[in-house]
Amino acid sequence: MLCDNCETELRKNWNFCPTCGVEVIREDIFISLGNILKKITNDIELEFSAETKRPFSYEVNSEPDEGHDEVYSNNADAPKRTVEPKISIKNLGNRMFFRINLPRVDPDNVRLTELDESFEIRARAGDRTYFKIVTVPQGFSLVEQYFEKGKLVLEFAA
């Protein structure tokens, strides 16, 4: 069972998600199947309304950062913990969607840096820094990036 909000794996006896705190709602089988079908349909269509998408720009660097991050003005503001975020990948043939789970992150605190054959993702939420390197699929290029419901979505096309 997965959290409806952040997709964290949940145990059957949990009443709240340990990651985002959302209450776990157990429904009858027909409602659950309907919700699963709706989620699958949404993933396939990937039609997101303009109100939930929040685009942002990214930098093109020839080299990865050497530990310098202008988001933090001094060491006292530096996060206490670095976490590798969960990622889900949808392959639709000539399009691939990478959804990087960044709970409680403000989109203004997300930094996406294009490297030679990958993207470096850094984000900050409170005392946490999220860090992930995503390898670009061969023959694909980034066509869109946006932030939606606590997830950074990267769309690649062949």
C-alpha positions as CSV (number, residue, x, y, z in Angstrom):
1,M,0.0,0.0,0.0
2,L,1.3,3.5,-0.9
3,C,0.5,6.9,0.5
4,D,-1.9,8.8,-1.8
5,N,0.1,12.0,-1.1
6,C,3.8,11.1,-1.3
7,E,3.8,7.4,-2.4
8,T,5.7,6.2,0.6
9,E,5.2,2.5,1.2
10,L,2.9,2.0,4.2
11,R,2.3,-0.9,6.5
12,K,-1.3,-2.2,6.9
13,N,-1.7,-1.2,10.5
14,W,-0.5,2.5,10.0
15,N,-3.1,5.2,10.3
16,F,-0.8,8.0,9.1
17,C,2.0,8.3,6.6
18,P,5.4,8.6,8.4
19,T,6.8,10.8,5.7
20,C,4.1,13.4,5.0
21,G,1.7,12.8,7.9
22,V,-1.4,12.4,5.7
23,E,-4.1,10.1,7.2
24,V,-4.4,6.7,5.6
25,I,-7.9,6.1,4.3
26,R,-9.0,2.6,3.7
27,E,-11.8,2.2,1.3
28,D,-13.9,-0.6,-0.1
29,I,-12.5,-2.7,-3.0
30,F,-14.6,-1.0,-5.7
31,I,-13.5,2.5,-4.7
32,S,-9.9,1.4,-4.4
33,L,-10.0,-0.2,-7.9
34,G,-11.5,3.0,-9.3
35,N,-8.8,5.1,-7.7
36,I,-6.1,2.8,-9.1
37,L,-7.6,3.0,-12.5
38,K,-7.8,6.8,-12.3
39,K,-4.1,7.0,-11.2
40,I,-3.0,4.7,-14.1
41,T,-5.1,6.8,-16.6
42,N,-3.5,10.0,-15.2
43,D,0.0,8.6,-15.5
44,I,-0.6,7.5,-19.1
45,E,-2.2,10.7,-20.3
46,L,0.0,12.9,-18.2
47,E,-2.4,15.8,-18.6
48,F,-1.6,18.2,-15.9
49,S,-3.4,21.5,-15.5
50,A,-1.4,24.7,-15.7
51,E,-2.5,25.6,-12.2
52,T,-0.6,22.7,-10.6
53,K,2.5,22.9,-12.8
54,R,5.2,25.2,-11.6
55,P,8.0,25.6,-14.1
56,F,11.4,26.7,-13.2
57,S,14.7,27.3,-15.0
58,Y,17.9,25.3,-14.7
59,E,21.6,25.9,-15.2
60,V,23.9,24.4,-17.7
61,N,27.3,23.6,-16.1
62,S,30.2,21.8,-17.6
63,E,31.3,20.5,-14.1
64,P,29.4,19.6,-11.0
65,D,29.3,22.0,-8.0
66,E,32.3,21.7,-5.7
67,G,30.1,21.9,-2.6
68,H,29.2,25.6,-3.1
69,D,25.5,26.3,-2.9
70,E,24.4,29.9,-3.0
71,V,21.0,28.9,-1.4
72,Y,22.8,28.8,1.9
73,S,24.3,32.1,3.0
74,N,26.3,30.6,5.9
75,N,27.1,27.4,7.6
76,A,24.5,27.9,10.4
77,D,21.8,27.7,7.6
78,A,23.3,24.5,6.2
79,P,21.0,21.5,6.4
80,K,21.8,18.8,8.9
81,R,21.0,15.8,6.7
82,T,21.3,14.9,3.0
83,V,18.7,12.5,1.6
84,E,18.5,10.7,-1.7
85,P,14.9,11.3,-2.9
86,K,12.6,8.5,-4.1
87,I,12.2,8.5,-7.9
88,S,9.6,6.9,-10.2
89,I,10.1,6.5,-13.9
90,K,7.5,6.1,-16.6
91,N,8.6,4.9,-20.0
92,L,6.1,5.7,-22.7
93,G,8.2,4.7,-25.7
94,N,9.5,8.0,-27.2
95,R,8.8,9.9,-23.9
96,M,10.1,9.2,-20.4
97,F,8.9,10.9,-17.2
98,F,11.0,11.1,-14.1
99,R,9.1,12.0,-10.9
100,I,11.4,12.9,-8.0
101,N,9.7,13.0,-4.6
102,L,10.6,16.1,-2.8
103,P,8.2,16.4,0.2
104,R,7.9,19.8,1.9
105,V,10.2,21.4,-0.6
106,D,9.4,24.9,-1.9
107,P,10.0,25.0,-5.7
108,D,12.2,28.0,-5.2
109,N,14.6,25.8,-3.3
110,V,15.0,23.3,-6.2
111,R,18.1,23.5,-8.3
112,L,18.5,21.5,-11.5
113,T,21.9,21.5,-13.1
114,E,22.5,20.0,-16.5
115,L,25.8,18.1,-16.8
116,D,27.2,16.1,-19.8
117,E,25.0,13.1,-19.7
118,S,23.0,13.7,-16.5
119,F,21.1,16.2,-14.4
120,E,22.1,17.0,-10.8
121,I,19.1,17.7,-8.5
122,R,19.4,19.6,-5.2
123,A,16.6,20.7,-3.1
124,R,16.2,22.0,0.5
125,A,13.4,21.5,3.0
126,G,14.0,22.6,6.5
127,D,17.0,20.7,7.9
128,R,17.2,18.4,4.9
129,T,18.9,18.6,1.5
130,Y,17.8,16.3,-1.2
131,F,20.4,15.2,-3.7
132,K,20.1,13.0,-6.8
133,I,21.9,12.5,-10.1
134,V,19.6,11.4,-12.9
135,T,21.3,9.9,-16.0
136,V,19.8,11.1,-19.3
137,P,18.5,8.2,-21.3
138,Q,20.6,7.7,-24.5
139,G,19.0,9.5,-27.4
140,F,16.6,11.5,-25.2
141,S,16.7,15.2,-24.3
142,L,14.9,17.2,-21.6
143,V,11.8,18.9,-23.1
144,E,10.0,20.0,-19.9
145,Q,10.5,20.3,-16.2
146,Y,8.1,21.4,-13.6
147,F,7.2,21.0,-9.9
148,E,3.8,19.5,-9.0
149,K,2.4,18.3,-5.6
150,G,5.8,17.8,-4.0
151,K,7.4,16.2,-7.0
152,L,9.9,17.5,-9.5
153,V,8.8,16.1,-13.0
154,L,11.4,15.8,-15.8
155,E,10.0,15.0,-19.2
156,F,12.5,13.6,-21.8
157,A,11.7,12.9,-25.4
158,A,13.6,11.0,-28.1
